[in-house]
Amino acid sequence: MIAHLAFGKSAEQAACRFLRDKGLRLLQTNYRCYFGEIDIIMQDGNDIVFIEVRGRNHHDYGSALESINKSKIKKIIKTATHFLQRKKWLYKVANRFDVVTINRVTNQWQIAWIKNAFWEEE
């Protein structure tokens, strides 16, 4: 289990570096509240971006992106809403939900960035 947690932390750090290199500004990592956790919160221009990082060492159980189900999306949206309310930014700033998938292949990170990966469904 410890190796799994270390891989997850390394994947989040790699995603953060990748997004900073793309011009995003880090606001917070591992934001937690009653509803759940958001891996990374960044600012992209005027947008607040809530980022879910999914890493995989192997594809035995599907791709990293396939591992994000409706339940996880609901938790992320509720957690993001909590964050925006705490900051008094709800309905005042634009926001989006991105996903960064990371696969480690021969000690190299393969990173994919999916902007607007999901949104709240009515």
C-alpha positions as CSV (number, residue, x, y, z in Angstrom):
1,M,0.0,0.0,0.0
2,I,2.8,2.4,0.8
3,A,4.2,2.0,-2.8
4,H,0.8,2.8,-4.1
5,L,0.6,6.0,-2.1
6,A,4.1,7.0,-3.1
7,F,3.2,6.5,-6.8
8,G,0.1,8.6,-6.3
9,K,2.1,11.4,-4.7
10,S,4.7,11.3,-7.5
11,A,2.0,11.4,-10.1
12,E,0.4,14.5,-8.5
13,Q,3.8,16.2,-8.3
14,A,4.5,15.4,-12.0
15,A,1.0,16.7,-13.0
16,C,1.6,19.9,-11.0
17,R,5.0,20.5,-12.7
18,F,3.4,19.8,-16.1
19,L,0.6,22.2,-15.6
20,R,2.9,24.9,-14.2
21,D,5.0,24.6,-17.3
22,K,1.8,25.2,-19.3
23,G,1.3,28.5,-17.5
24,L,-1.2,27.6,-14.7
25,R,-0.7,28.9,-11.2
26,L,-1.0,26.6,-8.2
27,L,-3.5,27.6,-5.6
28,Q,-3.7,24.4,-3.5
29,T,-3.1,20.7,-3.5
30,N,-5.1,18.0,-1.8
31,Y,-8.0,20.1,-0.8
32,R,-10.2,18.1,1.6
33,C,-13.6,18.6,3.1
34,Y,-16.6,16.5,4.2
35,F,-17.5,15.8,0.5
36,G,-14.2,14.5,-0.7
37,E,-10.8,15.6,-2.0
38,I,-9.5,17.5,-5.0
39,D,-6.0,16.7,-6.0
40,I,-4.9,20.1,-7.4
41,I,-6.5,23.5,-7.7
42,M,-4.9,25.9,-10.1
43,Q,-5.7,29.1,-11.9
44,D,-5.6,29.3,-15.7
45,G,-6.1,33.0,-16.7
46,N,-9.4,33.9,-15.0
47,D,-10.5,30.3,-14.6
48,I,-10.2,28.3,-11.4
49,V,-9.4,24.7,-12.4
50,F,-10.1,21.7,-10.3
51,I,-7.8,18.9,-11.4
52,E,-8.2,15.2,-10.8
53,V,-5.0,13.3,-11.3
54,R,-5.2,9.6,-12.3
55,G,-2.0,7.5,-12.5
56,R,-1.5,4.0,-13.7
57,N,1.5,1.7,-13.5
58,H,-0.4,-0.9,-15.6
59,H,-3.7,-1.2,-17.4
60,D,-5.0,-4.5,-15.9
61,Y,-8.2,-2.7,-14.7
62,G,-8.7,-0.2,-17.5
63,S,-7.2,3.2,-18.3
64,A,-6.7,6.0,-15.8
65,L,-9.5,8.0,-17.4
66,E,-12.0,5.1,-17.3
67,S,-11.5,4.9,-13.5
68,I,-13.4,8.2,-13.0
69,N,-17.1,7.2,-12.5
70,K,-20.2,9.3,-11.9
71,S,-19.9,8.9,-8.1
72,K,-16.4,10.3,-8.2
73,I,-17.5,13.2,-10.4
74,K,-20.3,14.1,-8.0
75,K,-17.8,14.2,-5.1
76,I,-15.4,16.4,-7.0
77,I,-18.1,18.8,-7.9
78,K,-19.4,19.0,-4.4
79,T,-15.9,19.5,-3.0
80,A,-15.2,22.2,-5.6
81,T,-18.4,24.0,-4.7
82,H,-17.4,23.9,-1.0
83,F,-14.0,25.4,-1.9
84,L,-15.6,28.2,-3.9
85,Q,-18.1,28.9,-1.1
86,R,-15.3,29.1,1.4
87,K,-13.4,31.6,-0.7
88,K,-16.6,33.5,-1.4
89,W,-16.0,32.9,-5.2
90,L,-19.1,30.9,-5.9
91,Y,-20.9,32.4,-9.0
92,K,-18.1,35.0,-9.1
93,V,-15.4,33.2,-11.0
94,A,-15.4,30.8,-14.0
95,N,-14.3,27.3,-13.2
96,R,-13.7,24.0,-14.9
97,F,-12.8,20.4,-14.2
98,D,-9.8,18.9,-15.8
99,V,-8.2,15.5,-15.6
100,V,-4.5,14.7,-15.9
101,T,-3.7,11.1,-16.6
102,I,-0.3,9.8,-16.0
103,N,1.3,6.5,-16.9
104,R,4.8,5.5,-16.0
105,V,6.6,3.7,-18.9
106,T,10.2,2.7,-18.4
107,N,10.8,5.4,-15.7
108,Q,9.2,8.1,-17.9
109,W,6.0,9.9,-17.3
110,Q,3.4,9.9,-20.1
111,I,1.0,12.7,-19.3
112,A,-2.3,13.6,-21.0
113,W,-4.3,16.7,-20.0
114,I,-8.0,16.7,-20.7
115,K,-9.5,20.2,-20.3
116,N,-13.2,20.4,-19.4
117,A,-13.3,16.6,-18.7
118,F,-16.7,16.7,-17.1
119,W,-19.3,19.1,-15.8
120,E,-22.3,19.1,-13.5
121,E,-25.3,17.3,-15.0
122,E,-28.8,18.5,-14.1
